[in-house]
């Protein structure tokens, strides 16, 4: 992913723990769905905390990198 706030290529990860997500899915389906949606919705740049991330292979990123 490319952060438009700081201009760096970063590797993003979902927030929180996947184990909690698995437990919620195994035992309580509706909370598991809600937790999964929340966990995968908030991508942030690990360097600056910005949320304006775009895919690294986007034409706009390639233009900015030149």
C-alpha positions in Angstrom: 0.0 0.0 0.0 1.1 3.6 -0.6 0.4 6.2 2.1 -0.6 9.5 0.5 0.0 11.4 3.7 3.7 10.5 4.2 4.5 9.3 0.6 5.9 5.9 1.7 5.3 2.4 0.6 4.1 0.4 3.7 2.9 -3.1 4.6 -0.4 -3.0 6.3 -1.9 -5.5 8.6 -5.4 -5.9 10.1 -5.7 -4.5 13.6 -6.0 -6.7 16.6 -5.7 -10.5 16.9 -6.9 -13.1 14.5 -7.4 -15.6 17.4 -10.2 -13.6 18.9 -11.8 -13.4 15.5 -11.6 -17.2 15.1 -13.1 -17.8 18.5 -16.0 -15.5 17.9 -16.7 -17.2 14.5 -16.6 -20.7 16.1 -18.9 -19.9 19.0 -21.0 -16.8 18.2 -21.5 -16.2 14.5 -23.1 -12.6 14.6 -20.4 -11.2 16.8 -17.8 -12.8 14.7 -19.1 -11.1 11.6 -19.2 -7.7 13.4 -15.7 -8.2 14.7 -14.3 -9.2 11.3 -15.9 -6.2 9.6 -14.4 -3.9 12.3 -11.0 -5.6 12.2 -10.6 -5.3 8.4 -12.1 -1.9 8.0 -9.4 0.4 9.6 -6.2 0.3 7.6 -3.6 2.7 8.9 -0.1 3.6 7.9 2.3 2.2 10.5 4.7 5.1 10.0 2.4 8.2 10.2 -1.0 6.8 11.2 -2.6 8.2 8.1 -5.6 6.4 6.7 -5.3 7.6 3.1 -3.8 4.4 1.7 -4.1 3.3 -1.9 -2.8 0.1 -3.7 0.8 0.2 -4.6 0.2 -0.9 -8.1 -2.2 2.0 -8.8 -1.4 4.2 -11.8 -1.4 7.3 -9.5 1.3 5.7 -7.3 3.4 4.9 -10.3 3.2 8.5 -11.4 4.1 9.8 -8.0 7.1 7.5 -7.7 8.7 8.8 -10.9 
